[in-house]
Structures are given as structure tokens and as C-alpha cells.
Amino acid sequence: METQTLSPKTIEERIVWHSIRATYLFYVAGALYVVAPVLGWCLLLLLIYRYWHNQQNALALPLKQIPWTLWLWVMGMGIMLLSLIVGHLDFDLGIGKLIKSSIGWAKGWALLAIFPLLGCLKIRPEIIYRATGHVCLHTLLLLPVFIGAWVFGLPQTLYVSPLQIIGGPGPEFFAMSLYEIDPSNGAPRWRLFTPWAPALGFIANIFFIFALQERDKKWQTIGISASIMMALISASRLALIALLIVWMATWFIGKLRHPASPFATAASITLAGFIALPILKAFETLWQGFRSARAGSTRVRETLARIAMDRWQNEAPWWGHGIVERGPHLVEFMPIGSHHSWYGLLFVKGLVGLLALALPLSASLAQLAWWSHQLPIARVGLAMAILLFLYTFGENLEILAYLIWPALLLMGIAHREISRATHTNPALSAQSGEHPHAKNKHYYACLQCRSFRCRCHTIRTQTKLHRFRITDYRRYVPRWQHRHL
């Protein structure tokens, strides 16, 4: 697919297209942390406006067909706000801190519900793939500048944007950083447009999955090359592991419902039984090497986790403390619960907040895994959900929501396509088991739009615009799907 043949068609696509492609411009201006929340909330208002005025031509799904998984994300992030309010009231933190924390929720956790919901707009996934490909191209072009800054000994941070006055987690979110030095070993690391190096590894994995879906070989090569390079210069252990296993795990899950998968699984288990001992020893050696690669970072993470768990159990088990607190000198004054979404949630929002993230994430993983053998977009959405799950153990998703919003939007598009397939294609519905008459042989098939209605519907569904007749629905199902019928 050539570049000139792929361009945004709707206002939503234009906004997404230009917002992603201008990543480095926003970074230089120090506005990257501000753009994503403004973009998300403005597009949400546009979505509500279109549903309110029933502009079906500009929507990919009717209101009644919005997937339940997206509503679960909305409910979960709403519960996050409730737990935040209760935590502030329990510890009497004052109205000022409550307002500030609520604004932080709108710029963080709320985006994890908003951007998946925006998948109901008419936004093609190809637009996201190509736009991130442009960011990868910009990265390859600017990489000599960032590496040269370290070679020639330029300052690590050039400036901090005045936009910091808006407020945020820290100055690193508004700083123009050329490189950084790892204090544990003195080696250079690069974070490019992200606040810290491991976050760059997170973005590299997202862009890598997007690049694999690119149809244009030129852009695919650019995306894969830049993604691998970003993962390497970030020196993030989790990024390198995720780069190897996420796409393989997605492929494997997509094959689980294949008729031959039980036999392949049985053979694999039998083979693993013979070589289990060497595999366990190799895994133990790999794990020890993983922990010792950056021993200082591992020690800080484990100490932060112990502090978070101890204070959560003894002080605020249900609703949390309401705000993030700095740790002692032992953990280099890092925020308690940082570097780990689950520990952070337990400390700040308690068990209620943890369930508010765990339930929608589990539901998305389950639904996307179930459909991954049928819909290519579901496999991409599954890869994004797996990445989110993996990085909950190494990052705080709330803080990085402003960076990973293309992945969240893609997840919403994947759920949207699953809903469309369920409501319009009886062959796919037969496998999902959602229609009680899905295995009937005949349906009312429209001669114009070729939509389907089960024959249990009455004859009154016929209209002048939709002329139905009883026919074998295999006639309108692609040949590659016949084996599933």
C-alpha cells in the first residue's frame, strides 16, 4: 500500500493521524503530557455529540452495540475516581488535594476507559499503523543526534518546558532530555520522548506490533527497525523480553481453537516431560541473570513493593491512601508503589482500585483471545492487552496513559470489530454461541445490503428498503469461513 493511497478520511482520523505524527514536535515543546488528555476528552465529547444527534454515518457502531467490555472499562475507571474520593475523605487530605487528584485522574486512569471507547468512532487501524510508522522514521533520523549528544558530552537535559506550570507527576514529563546515565553501572541510556528509559521500551513494543501489521514493506521495515533500536537503547530488561514473547504468545493463543491444537499440545507436553529438568535449570539461570543485570534497580523495586504491601495491609486495605507518597532514602525517594501498577493501586486506591483494573483487563484479554483465531484485528488487540498486562508489573499504567493511548485506541477498535462481527455475521455468531438460533440453516438475507436476520424473526421485518428472502447463508459467507459452519 502506497503512502498517498492511505490518508485520513474523517475528522476523527485526521485528529489521530496528526496527533501521532507530531509526537516529536509536541515533545520539543514539552506538550506531550498535555496533548493526550486534551485529545481524549475532546474526542469523547465528539463521540457523545454524534450519539446524541444520532449521526450513524459518522459512527462505526450503534449505541446498543457498544461492547460490554468497553462499558466495563468505563465502570472500572469510574470506580477508580470513587476510591480516590473515599481515600481523601478517610485521611482528611482537604478539598485542594482532592481537586488536584481528580484532575490527575482525568489525565491518567480516565484515559484507559476513554480511548478504548473512542474505538466506536470511524477510525481505521491502518491510520494508526502508518502514523506510528512516521514516528519510527523520525526516530531513525534523530537517533544520531541523541547518540552524538552523549559522545560529545553535551548536557543530559537541555531545558524544562514552561508548560510544567500546568502540573504533572514531575519535571521529567516536560524536559527535553538527550540521554541519561545509569547510576548503577555508568552506561548511557536513552528515553527519547518518554519520561524514562523503560517507558521507551514499552512504546517500542507497541510500535513493533503495529509495524508487523503494516502492508507496505517499506514502512514495515522502518517500523520494525526503529522499534528494535528503541528497545535496545532503552536498556530495559522487560522491553527485550516482551519484544520476543508477545507476538509469539499472540500467535499461539490464536491457534488454540484450531482442530489440530489438542494434538500439538499433547505432543509438546510429552516432549517437555523429557527435557523438563534442563528447561527448569535454564530458566532459573536466566531469571538470576535477569535480576542481576541491574541489581540496584531490582533492590529498589522489591523494597518499594514491601513498603507498599505493609502500609496497605495495616493502614488502608479497602480504599487506599488516596495519594502517592514519596519513599525513604532507602529507595532513593521513589514514590511508594511506583514501578508496579498493582502495588501502586493497593497503596493509593486499595483493594477496590485493584479490582477496578483487574476485571476490565481480564475481560478484554478473555474476549480478544477468544476471537483471535478469526479476526486479525482481534490478534492485534490481544497483543496490546498482553503488553498492558506485562507492564503492570514494571510500570504504572496511569502515569504512562498519555503515551500508550494509540494501543488503547487499537484495543477499542478490536472490540468494536468483534461486536460488528457478532451482530452482522451469523457464521461468526454460531461460534461465539450468542444467538440461540445461530446454527439454523436458513436466514433472511437482504438482497441489497446482505445483512442477516434469523428466520425466527417475523415477516414484519421486511420493508421497502430491505427485501428479504429465505436462502442458505453460506452463499454470502466468504469461502474461507465455510469450514467453521
C-alpha positions as CSV (number, residue, x, y, z in Angstrom):
1,M,0.0,0.0,0.0
2,E,1.5,3.3,-1.1
3,T,1.6,6.3,1.2
4,Q,-0.6,8.5,-1.0
5,T,-3.4,5.9,-1.0
6,L,-3.6,5.9,2.8
7,S,-4.8,9.2,4.2
8,P,-7.3,10.1,6.8
9,K,-10.9,10.5,5.6
10,T,-12.9,11.6,8.7
11,I,-12.3,14.4,11.2
12,E,-11.5,11.7,13.9
13,E,-8.9,10.1,11.7
14,R,-7.3,13.4,10.9
15,I,-7.0,14.3,14.6
16,V,-5.5,10.9,15.4
17,W,-3.2,11.0,12.3
18,H,-1.7,14.4,13.0
19,S,-1.5,13.9,16.8
20,I,0.6,10.7,16.4
21,R,2.8,12.1,13.6
22,A,3.6,15.2,15.6
23,T,5.0,13.3,18.6
24,Y,8.4,14.8,18.4
25,L,7.1,18.3,17.8
26,F,5.0,18.0,21.0
27,Y,8.0,16.6,22.8
28,V,10.3,19.5,21.9
29,A,7.6,21.9,23.0
30,G,7.1,20.0,26.3
31,A,3.4,19.5,25.4
32,L,3.3,15.7,25.0
33,Y,1.9,15.2,28.5
34,V,-0.9,17.7,27.8
35,V,-1.9,16.6,24.3
36,A,-3.2,13.1,25.1
37,P,-5.7,14.1,27.8
38,V,-7.0,17.1,25.7
39,L,-7.3,14.8,22.7
40,G,-9.1,12.1,24.6
41,W,-11.6,14.3,26.2
42,C,-12.3,16.3,23.1
43,L,-12.9,13.2,21.0
44,L,-15.1,11.8,23.8
45,L,-17.3,14.9,23.6
46,L,-17.4,14.5,19.8
47,L,-18.5,10.8,20.3
48,I,-21.2,11.8,22.7
49,Y,-22.4,14.6,20.3
50,R,-22.6,12.1,17.4
51,Y,-24.6,9.6,19.5
52,W,-26.8,12.3,20.9
53,H,-27.7,13.6,17.4
54,N,-27.9,10.0,16.0
55,Q,-25.2,10.7,13.4
56,Q,-25.0,7.0,12.4
57,N,-23.0,7.7,9.2
58,A,-20.1,9.0,11.4
59,L,-20.2,6.1,13.9
60,A,-18.9,2.6,13.5
61,L,-21.4,1.1,16.0
62,P,-25.0,1.9,17.1
63,L,-25.2,2.8,20.8
64,K,-26.9,-0.5,21.6
65,Q,-24.0,-2.4,20.1
66,I,-21.2,-0.9,22.1
67,P,-19.3,-3.9,23.6
68,W,-19.9,-4.7,27.2
69,T,-16.1,-4.9,27.7
70,L,-15.9,-1.2,26.9
71,W,-18.6,-0.4,29.4
72,L,-16.7,-2.5,31.9
73,W,-13.6,-0.3,31.4
74,V,-15.8,2.8,31.9
75,M,-17.2,1.4,35.1
76,G,-13.8,0.3,36.4
77,M,-12.2,3.7,35.8
78,G,-15.3,5.4,37.4
79,I,-14.7,3.2,40.5
80,M,-11.1,4.5,40.5
81,L,-12.4,8.0,40.9
82,L,-14.8,6.8,43.7
83,S,-11.9,5.2,45.6
84,L,-9.8,8.3,45.2
85,I,-12.6,10.4,46.8
86,V,-13.1,8.0,49.6
87,G,-9.3,7.8,50.3
88,H,-9.1,11.5,50.5
89,L,-12.0,11.7,52.9
90,D,-10.7,8.9,55.1
91,F,-7.3,10.6,55.6
92,D,-8.8,14.1,55.7
93,L,-6.5,15.4,52.9
94,G,-8.5,18.5,52.1
95,I,-10.5,19.8,49.2
96,G,-7.4,21.3,47.5
97,K,-5.7,17.9,47.2
98,L,-9.0,16.2,46.2
99,I,-9.4,18.6,43.3
100,K,-5.8,18.2,42.3
101,S,-6.0,14.4,42.4
102,S,-9.3,14.4,40.5
103,I,-7.6,16.3,37.7
104,G,-4.8,13.8,37.8
105,W,-7.4,11.0,37.4
106,A,-8.8,12.8,34.4
107,K,-5.3,12.8,32.9
108,G,-4.4,9.2,33.9
109,W,-6.8,6.4,34.7
110,A,-9.7,8.0,32.9
111,L,-7.8,7.7,29.6
112,L,-7.8,3.9,30.0
113,A,-11.6,4.0,29.5
114,I,-11.9,6.9,27.1
115,F,-9.6,5.8,24.3
116,P,-11.0,2.2,24.1
117,L,-14.4,3.8,23.9
118,L,-13.3,6.1,21.1
119,G,-12.8,2.9,19.0
120,C,-16.6,3.2,18.3
121,L,-15.7,6.2,16.0
122,K,-14.9,5.5,12.4
123,I,-11.1,5.2,12.8
124,R,-9.3,2.7,10.7
125,P,-6.4,0.7,12.3
126,E,-4.3,1.3,9.2
127,I,-4.2,5.0,10.1
128,I,-2.7,4.2,13.5
129,Y,-0.1,1.8,12.0
130,R,1.0,4.3,9.4
131,A,1.1,7.2,11.8
132,T,3.3,5.3,14.2
133,G,5.5,4.3,11.2
134,H,6.1,8.0,10.7
135,V,7.2,8.4,14.4
136,C,9.6,5.4,13.8
137,L,11.0,7.2,10.8
138,H,11.6,10.4,12.8
139,T,13.3,8.3,15.5
140,L,15.7,6.8,13.0
141,L,16.5,10.2,11.6
142,L,17.0,11.8,15.0
143,L,18.9,8.9,16.7
144,P,22.3,10.2,15.6
145,V,21.6,13.5,17.3
146,F,20.7,11.8,20.6
147,I,23.7,9.4,20.4
148,G,26.0,12.2,19.3
149,A,25.0,14.2,22.4
150,W,26.4,11.5,24.6
151,V,29.5,11.0,22.5
152,F,30.4,14.7,22.6
153,G,29.4,15.2,26.3
154,L,26.5,17.6,25.9
155,P,24.2,18.2,28.8
156,Q,21.8,15.4,29.6
157,T,18.8,17.7,29.8
158,L,18.6,20.8,27.7
159,Y,15.6,22.5,29.3
160,V,12.3,22.0,31.0
161,S,9.3,23.4,29.2
162,P,7.3,26.3,30.8
163,L,4.2,24.1,30.4
164,Q,5.3,22.4,33.6
165,I,3.2,25.1,35.3
166,I,0.1,23.1,34.2
167,G,1.1,20.4,36.7
168,G,2.2,16.8,36.3
169,P,3.9,13.9,38.1
170,G,7.4,15.6,37.7
171,P,9.7,17.8,35.6
172,E,10.9,14.8,33.5
173,F,7.5,14.8,31.8
174,F,8.2,18.3,30.4
175,A,12.0,18.0,29.9
176,M,14.0,17.9,26.7
177,S,16.4,15.1,27.5
178,L,19.1,13.9,25.1
179,Y,20.3,11.0,27.1
180,E,20.8,9.7,30.7
181,I,23.5,7.8,32.6
182,D,22.5,4.7,34.6
183,P,23.9,5.3,38.1
184,S,24.3,1.6,38.8
185,N,26.8,1.0,36.0
186,G,27.6,4.3,34.4
187,A,26.2,3.2,31.0
188,P,24.2,5.6,28.8
189,R,20.5,5.1,28.3
190,W,18.1,6.9,26.0
191,R,14.5,7.8,26.7
192,L,13.7,10.0,23.6
193,F,10.2,11.4,24.0
194,T,9.3,9.3,27.1
195,P,9.9,10.3,30.8
196,W,12.3,7.5,31.5
197,A,14.1,4.7,29.6
198,P,11.8,1.7,30.5
199,A,8.8,3.7,29.2
200,L,10.6,3.9,25.8
201,G,10.8,0.1,25.8
202,F,7.1,0.0,26.4
203,I,6.5,2.2,23.4
204,A,9.0,0.2,21.3
205,N,6.9,-3.0,21.9
206,I,3.7,-1.2,20.9
207,F,5.2,0.2,17.7
208,F,6.8,-3.3,16.9
209,I,3.3,-4.9,16.9
210,F,1.9,-2.1,14.8
211,A,4.8,-2.5,12.3
212,L,4.1,-6.2,11.9
213,Q,0.6,-5.3,10.6
214,E,1.8,-2.7,8.1
215,R,1.1,-3.8,4.4
216,D,3.7,-1.5,2.9
217,K,7.0,-3.3,3.1
218,K,9.0,-0.1,3.3
219,W,7.1,1.2,6.3
220,Q,7.1,-2.2,7.9
221,T,10.9,-2.3,7.6
222,I,11.2,1.2,9.1
223,G,8.8,0.4,11.9
224,I,10.5,-2.9,12.9
225,S,14.0,-1.4,12.7
226,A,13.1,1.6,14.8
227,S,11.2,-0.4,17.4
228,I,14.1,-2.9,17.9
229,M,16.5,0.1,18.1
230,M,14.3,1.8,20.7
231,A,14.1,-1.3,22.8
232,L,17.9,-1.7,22.7
233,I,18.8,1.8,23.6
234,S,16.3,1.9,26.5
235,A,18.3,-1.0,28.1
236,S,15.0,-2.2,29.6
237,R,15.0,-5.9,30.5
238,L,11.2,-6.1,30.4
239,A,11.2,-4.5,26.9
240,L,13.6,-7.0,25.4
241,I,11.7,-10.0,26.9
242,A,8.3,-8.6,25.7
243,L,9.7,-8.0,22.3
244,L,10.4,-11.7,22.0
245,I,7.4,-13.3,23.6
246,V,4.3,-11.0,23.0
247,W,4.0,-11.7,19.3
248,M,4.7,-15.4,19.8
249,A,2.2,-15.6,22.6
250,T,-0.4,-13.9,20.4
251,W,0.2,-16.3,17.6
252,F,0.0,-19.3,19.9
253,I,-3.3,-18.1,21.5
254,G,-4.8,-17.5,18.1
255,K,-4.1,-21.2,17.2
256,L,-5.6,-22.7,20.4
257,R,-9.0,-23.2,18.8
258,H,-7.6,-24.9,15.7
259,P,-8.7,-28.5,15.4
260,A,-5.1,-29.7,15.5
261,S,-4.2,-27.8,18.6
262,P,-5.1,-30.6,21.2
263,F,-2.8,-33.0,19.4
264,A,0.0,-30.4,19.1
265,T,-0.4,-29.5,22.8
266,A,-0.3,-33.2,23.8
267,A,2.9,-33.7,21.8
268,S,4.5,-30.6,23.3
269,I,3.7,-31.6,26.9
270,T,5.1,-35.1,26.2
271,L,8.3,-33.6,24.8
272,A,8.6,-31.2,27.7
273,G,8.4,-34.0,30.1
274,F,11.6,-35.5,28.8
275,I,13.5,-32.2,28.9
276,A,11.8,-30.6,31.9
277,L,14.9,-30.6,34.2
278,P,17.2,-28.8,31.7
279,I,14.5,-26.3,30.9
280,L,13.9,-25.5,34.6
281,K,17.7,-25.1,35.2
282,A,18.0,-22.8,32.1
283,F,15.0,-20.8,33.3
284,E,16.5,-20.4,36.8
285,T,19.8,-19.3,35.3
286,L,18.0,-16.8,33.0
287,W,16.0,-15.4,35.9
288,Q,19.1,-14.9,38.1
289,G,20.8,-13.2,35.2
290,F,17.7,-11.0,34.7
291,R,17.7,-10.0,38.3
292,S,21.5,-9.3,38.5
293,A,21.6,-7.4,35.2
294,R,20.6,-4.2,37.1
295,A,20.8,-5.3,40.8
296,G,20.3,-1.8,42.2
297,S,17.0,-1.4,40.3
298,T,15.8,-4.8,41.4
299,R,16.6,-3.9,45.1
300,V,14.7,-0.6,44.9
301,R,11.7,-2.2,43.2
302,E,11.5,-5.0,45.8
303,T,11.8,-2.6,48.7
304,L,9.1,-0.3,47.3
305,A,6.8,-3.3,46.9
306,R,7.4,-4.4,50.5
307,I,6.7,-0.9,51.8
308,A,3.5,-0.6,49.7
309,M,2.2,-4.0,50.9
310,D,2.9,-3.4,54.5
311,R,1.3,0.0,54.7
312,W,-1.7,-1.1,52.5
313,Q,-2.5,-4.0,54.9
314,N,-2.0,-2.1,58.1
315,E,-3.4,1.4,57.2
316,A,-5.9,1.3,54.3
317,P,-6.9,-2.1,53.0
318,W,-10.1,-1.3,51.1
319,W,-9.9,2.3,49.7
320,G,-6.2,3.1,49.9
321,H,-4.4,6.2,51.0
322,G,-5.8,8.4,48.2
323,I,-2.5,10.0,47.1
324,V,1.0,8.9,46.2
325,E,3.7,9.3,48.8
326,R,7.5,9.5,48.5
327,G,9.5,6.7,49.9
328,P,12.5,7.0,52.3
329,H,16.2,7.4,51.3
330,L,16.5,3.6,51.2
331,V,14.5,3.6,47.9
332,E,16.1,6.8,46.6
333,F,12.9,8.8,47.5
334,M,10.9,7.0,44.7
335,P,7.1,7.1,45.1
336,I,5.7,4.2,47.0
337,G,4.1,1.7,44.7
338,S,5.8,3.1,41.6
339,H,7.4,0.7,39.1
340,H,4.4,-1.6,39.6
341,S,0.7,-0.9,38.9
342,W,-0.7,-3.5,41.3
343,Y,1.3,-2.4,44.3
344,G,0.6,1.2,43.4
345,L,-3.1,0.6,43.2
346,L,-3.2,-1.3,46.5
347,F,-1.4,1.6,48.3
348,V,-3.3,4.5,46.6
349,K,-6.7,3.0,46.0
350,G,-6.8,-0.2,48.0
351,L,-8.4,-3.5,47.0
352,V,-11.3,-1.7,45.4
353,G,-8.9,0.1,42.9
354,L,-7.1,-3.1,42.2
355,L,-10.3,-4.9,41.2
356,A,-11.3,-1.9,39.1
357,L,-8.4,-2.5,36.8
358,A,-8.1,-6.3,37.1
359,L,-11.7,-7.0,36.0
360,P,-11.9,-5.0,32.7
361,L,-8.3,-6.0,31.8
362,S,-9.2,-9.7,32.4
363,A,-12.4,-9.4,30.4
364,S,-10.6,-7.8,27.4
365,L,-7.9,-10.4,27.5
366,A,-10.5,-13.2,27.5
367,Q,-12.7,-11.8,24.7
368,L,-9.7,-10.8,22.5
369,A,-8.2,-14.3,23.0
370,W,-11.4,-16.0,22.1
371,W,-11.8,-14.1,18.8
372,S,-8.1,-14.0,17.9
373,H,-8.3,-17.1,15.7
374,Q,-11.0,-15.4,13.5
375,L,-10.3,-11.7,13.3
376,P,-6.8,-10.3,12.5
377,I,-7.6,-7.1,14.4
378,A,-8.5,-9.1,17.5
379,R,-5.0,-10.6,17.4
380,V,-3.5,-7.1,17.4
381,G,-5.8,-6.0,20.2
382,L,-4.8,-9.1,22.1
383,A,-1.1,-8.2,21.7
384,M,-1.9,-4.7,23.1
385,A,-3.8,-6.2,26.1
386,I,-0.9,-8.7,26.8
387,L,1.5,-5.8,26.8
388,L,-0.6,-3.8,29.2
389,F,-0.8,-6.8,31.5
390,L,3.0,-7.4,31.3
391,Y,3.8,-3.8,32.0
392,T,1.5,-3.6,35.0
393,F,4.4,-5.5,36.8
394,G,7.0,-3.0,35.7
395,E,5.3,0.4,35.2
396,N,2.4,2.5,36.4
397,L,-0.2,2.5,33.7
398,E,-1.8,5.6,35.0
399,I,1.3,7.7,34.5
400,L,2.0,6.4,31.0
401,A,-1.5,6.6,29.7
402,Y,-0.7,9.7,27.8
403,L,1.9,7.8,25.8
404,I,0.2,4.5,25.2
405,W,-3.1,5.9,24.0
406,P,-2.7,4.5,20.4
407,A,-2.6,1.0,22.0
408,L,-5.7,1.7,24.0
409,L,-7.5,3.1,20.9
410,L,-6.5,0.0,18.9
411,M,-7.9,-2.2,21.7
412,G,-11.2,-0.3,21.4
413,I,-11.2,-0.8,17.6
414,A,-10.6,-4.6,18.1
415,H,-13.6,-4.8,20.5
416,R,-15.7,-2.8,18.0
417,E,-14.9,-5.2,15.2
418,I,-15.8,-8.2,17.4
419,S,-19.2,-6.5,18.2
420,R,-19.8,-5.9,14.5
421,A,-18.9,-9.5,13.6
422,T,-21.2,-10.8,16.3
423,H,-24.2,-8.7,15.2
424,T,-23.9,-8.9,11.4
425,N,-22.3,-12.3,10.6
426,P,-24.3,-15.4,11.7
427,A,-21.3,-17.7,10.9
428,L,-19.2,-15.9,13.5
429,S,-22.1,-15.7,15.9
430,A,-22.5,-19.5,15.6
431,Q,-19.1,-20.0,17.1
432,S,-19.5,-17.4,19.8
433,G,-22.8,-19.0,20.9
434,E,-24.5,-15.7,21.4
435,H,-27.5,-16.4,19.1
436,P,-29.8,-19.2,20.2
437,H,-30.7,-19.9,16.6
438,A,-27.3,-19.3,15.1
439,K,-26.9,-22.9,13.8
440,N,-30.1,-22.8,11.8
441,K,-29.6,-23.5,8.1
442,H,-31.6,-20.6,6.7
443,Y,-31.7,-16.9,7.4
444,Y,-33.5,-13.9,5.9
445,A,-30.8,-12.3,3.8
446,C,-31.2,-8.8,2.4
447,L,-30.7,-8.6,-1.3
448,Q,-29.3,-5.1,-1.1
449,C,-27.1,-4.8,2.0
450,R,-26.7,-8.6,2.6
451,S,-27.4,-8.2,6.3
452,F,-28.8,-11.2,8.1
453,R,-31.8,-11.9,10.2
454,C,-32.6,-15.2,11.8
455,R,-35.7,-16.9,10.4
456,C,-37.3,-16.9,13.8
457,H,-38.0,-13.2,13.1
458,T,-41.5,-12.5,11.8
459,I,-42.2,-11.5,8.3
460,R,-42.9,-7.9,9.5
461,T,-39.1,-7.2,9.4
462,Q,-39.5,-6.9,5.6
463,T,-39.5,-3.3,4.4
464,K,-39.3,-1.5,1.1
465,L,-35.6,-0.8,1.7
466,H,-34.7,-4.3,2.8
467,R,-36.2,-7.1,0.7
468,F,-35.6,-10.4,2.5
469,R,-35.9,-14.0,1.2
470,I,-35.0,-17.3,2.8
471,T,-31.7,-18.5,1.5
472,D,-28.7,-20.6,2.5
473,Y,-26.5,-18.1,4.4
474,R,-23.3,-19.9,3.1
475,R,-23.9,-18.1,-0.1
476,Y,-22.9,-14.8,1.5
477,V,-20.2,-16.0,3.8
478,P,-16.6,-16.0,2.5
479,R,-15.4,-19.3,1.4
480,W,-12.6,-19.4,4.0
481,Q,-15.2,-19.3,6.7
482,H,-17.2,-22.3,5.5
483,R,-15.1,-24.7,7.5
484,H,-16.4,-23.1,10.7
485,L,-20.1,-23.5,9.8
